[in-house]
């Protein structure tokens, strides 16, 4: 009877090393190539496989946020909270739209994510991202994308890239003083203005359409060096 065939351990070790390297590459987000920065430092990464990390996330306006099947999902506030806010003459903060803040954002940063804003129609408003609190507002219209700086200091509309409701999009944002690079599904636009400045700002605000939904997955945040 012939002895059992024994395979050398080296190929198996090589396979294990390769898989480990691939996992590290995915975890650190090195698949994204920065444009505005030569070097980066990973600050935060989340695939939403566990509870909400409250060191980095702050739920606003009593809206409803939970992790469902590996996706951070936001819905409007309760009817009771909405009625209380309307009665106090503060309907703009009644939680009609899901709102959440990503905190600990560096002054110079890169943020990548999968993002979906859902609603029945655009007539109820437009979803947006605030880079800094009301500092750099990216508004997603069905025909254009608009960067509004400090509410009314400067408005920069562009036809591309577009962000559609009810669809998942791969979004990347790079910001350093004077420049903001927005990438949606591989399509890029570089906004340049002396008013682009995150000094003293440390958050990204996610705001959905009134009575709509926001879903966030596979988010990574780096400091740009």
PEZIPE-V959370 format. One record per backbone hydrogen bond with DSSP energy under -1.0 kcal/mol. CO is the residue of the C=O (numbers start at 1). NH is the residue of the N-H. If there is no record, write none. Layout:
co=(CO & CO)
nh=(NH & NH)
This chain:
co=(9 & 10 & 11 & 12 & 13 & 14 & 15 & 16 & 17 & 18 & 19 & 20 & 21 & 22 & 23 & 24 & 25 & 29 & 39 & 41 & 44 & 46 & 52 & 53 & 53 & 56 & 58 & 60 & 64 & 66 & 71 & 72 & 73 & 74 & 75 & 78 & 79 & 80 & 81 & 82 & 83 & 84 & 85 & 86 & 90 & 91 & 95 & 96 & 98 & 99 & 100 & 101 & 102 & 108 & 109 & 110 & 111 & 112 & 113 & 114 & 115 & 116 & 117 & 118 & 121 & 122 & 127 & 128 & 129 & 130 & 131 & 132 & 135 & 136 & 137 & 138 & 139 & 144 & 145 & 146 & 147 & 148 & 149 & 149 & 150 & 154 & 156 & 158 & 169 & 170 & 171 & 172 & 173 & 174 & 175 & 176 & 178 & 179 & 180 & 181 & 182 & 183 & 184 & 187 & 189 & 191 & 193 & 196 & 198 & 202 & 203 & 204 & 205 & 206 & 207 & 209 & 213 & 214 & 215 & 216 & 217 & 219 & 220 & 221 & 221 & 222 & 223)
nh=(13 & 14 & 15 & 16 & 17 & 18 & 19 & 20 & 21 & 22 & 23 & 24 & 25 & 26 & 27 & 28 & 30 & 32 & 225 & 223 & 221 & 219 & 54 & 56 & 57 & 103 & 101 & 63 & 75 & 73 & 68 & 216 & 66 & 214 & 64 & 82 & 83 & 84 & 85 & 86 & 87 & 88 & 90 & 89 & 93 & 94 & 77 & 211 & 208 & 60 & 206 & 58 & 204 & 224 & 175 & 222 & 173 & 220 & 171 & 217 & 169 & 215 & 166 & 213 & 124 & 125 & 140 & 207 & 138 & 205 & 136 & 135 & 150 & 131 & 148 & 129 & 146 & 141 & 158 & 139 & 156 & 137 & 153 & 154 & 152 & 149 & 147 & 145 & 115 & 185 & 113 & 183 & 111 & 181 & 109 & 179 & 193 & 176 & 191 & 174 & 189 & 172 & 187 & 184 & 182 & 180 & 196 & 178 & 201 & 105 & 132 & 102 & 130 & 100 & 128 & 212 & 118 & 74 & 116 & 72 & 114 & 46 & 112 & 43 & 44 & 110 & 41)
